[in-house]
């Protein structure tokens, strides 16, 4: 586990009269003047270098220059990477209140609590109910159920031509999974009876999660990839309640095509999507209403390779956990997109799917080993 680089709290910003209502969060190193978030996108400051304005203990202002690129995760609110469309996000409005993260809650070294062998190849998804019930699926038409406490397991045979794509567990403990080939969302009732909850015509349901309100959030591609952007659909039961697809400027929020996009709801009800599509390769977060908040593109200082996200989950601290398969690690970021920690111990091999149980233990699928590992990373 690697710590977040320590720095001073951002407690105050200088006013900047050129743009009404804006405050200086950065210094333009090239020009030697303080600038606001509007200035940095102007032609006047195109391709200039910037540093954060921070307050020292003597209450005098100081510009702290870092070696990190301008679009680093520590300044996600100002990102202008492809797909971000130069939007100043809600995270930028909260920047003056950001303090160094509380790292006391993390274990110095994560502990491997349990290893479960599923005998399913290509493990890609995992879901849990409470502390003991775990479901996992991979490249077969089977879903493996395992009770950690009793060490008992069983298989559920689906009618998927290939395999279930995504799975989740509702608040009442019912398993829900998607079938891309049949374009269905299915729920498992008593005695393992499988019922179709939703049947789609032009859309392909992929990854899925259950929400705090017991709704379902489903990632979908259009069957004709070029006709409509990828979207997130909220269902209450079988009724469609919300579609999240584009930002305020009408630009797609998610990559288009058959890429992996895992989804999770955070405790503040943000919708978090890990998108490994070309030109995205990020975590995209919108609020409950579907309004764009920020994108996280990895840690350019500590990452050895490019950020390529897969499984995603959230915990009771509103922290977001996401797998990076290129670096064989799990990134932990806060609800506003600030990098906090890596989880890269416990002999993880090809981590892919994630979920967090009711005690904030992390369950990770290993794509090639057929194993699910239960890891403690937060102090009890």
Residue, then its C-alpha position, 0 to 999 in steps of 0.5 A: x500500500x503506497x500513501x498519498x503524497x503529503x502536502x499542505x491543505x488548500x484552505x484559501x484562494x486568491x480572488x481574481x477580478x478578471x472573471x467574476x465569481x472566480x477564485x485563483x486556484x493556480x499560478x501560471x508559471x509561464x506568466x508569473x500570475x495567479x489564474x482561475x479555472x476559466x483562464x487556463x482554457x483561454x488562448x492566453x494561457x494555452x500550453x502554459x505550465x501551472x502550479x497550485x496556490x497553497x497557504x503556508x502555516x504563517x498564513x502567507x500565500x505560496x505557490x507549490x510546484x509539483x512535477x505531476x502533469x497538469x491533468x493529474x488525478x490531484x487536479x481532476x477538476x481541471x482535466x482536459x483529456x479526450x472525453x472531458x470536453x474542458x468542463x470545470x466540474x463540481x470537484x473544482x468547486x469543492x477544491x478549496x475544502x480539500x485536505x490531505x486524506x485521512x490515512x489512519x483508517x488504512x492498514x499498513x499492509x492489506x491482509x488476505x482473509x480468505x481464498x475461494x476457488x470457483x473452478x470457473x475460467x475467466x473470472x470477471x465479476x463478483x457480488x456479495x450479500x452480507x459477509x458470507x454469501x458470494x457469487x462469481x461468474x466468468x467465461x462459462x454459463x455458470x454462476x458460482x455461489x459460495x458461503x464463506x462461513x460454512x465453506x459450502x458452494x453450488x453452481x447455478x446453470x443459466x441459459x446464456x449462450x456464452x456467459x453472464x456479463x454482469x451480476x449483482x445482489x439486491x438488498x433483499x439478497x436476490x441475484x440479478x444478472x445480464x445476458x448480452x446475447x438474449x438482451x435480458x436482465x434476469x432475476x433469480x428467485x427461490x429454488x434458483x428459478x430464473x425470471x426475465x426482469x427486462x427484455x430489450x430490443x435494440x440495447x445490449x445490457x452489460x455490467x450492472x449494480x444494485x443501489x441503496x434504493x434497491x434500484x438497478x443501474x445497468x450499462x448498455x451499448x446500442x446493438x448498432x454501436x455507431x447509432x447512439x452513445x453508450x448509456x446507464x439506465x436506472x430501473x426500479x423493478x422492471x420500469x425504466x426510470x432514468x437514462x444517463x448518456x451525455x453531459x451538459x454539452x451533449x457529449x458522450x459520457x462513456x466510450x462507444x463500442x463493446x468495451x468493459x465498463x463496470x459500474x457501482x453506486x457510491x454512498x453519496x449516490x454518485x454513479x461511478x463507471x470504470x471505462x477502458x474504452x479507447x480515448x477514455x480509459x478512466x473512471x467517470x463519475x456523475x451525480x445521482x441526477x446524471x450530471x458529470x462530476x469528474x474523471x479519474x485517469x490514474x496516478x501519473x507519478x506512481x503508475x508504472x504503466x498507463x491506467x486501464x481500469x476494470x472492476x469497480x466498487x465503493x465502501x462505507x467511507x464513500x471511497x472508490x476502488x478500481x482495478x488497474x490491470x496494466x499495473x496489477x493493482x487496485x486504486x483507492x480514491x476518495x469521492x472527489x477523485x483524489x488518489x489515496x492508496x494502492x492495494x497491490x499486495x496479497x499476491x494478486x494475479x490478474x485482478x478483474x472484478x471487485x465488490x465490498x462486503x458489509x464489513x468493508x472487506x474487498x473481494x477480488x476475482x482473479x481472471x486466470x486463477x479461478x480464485x476470489x480473494x477476500x482482503x482486509x484493507x481498512x482497520x476494524 
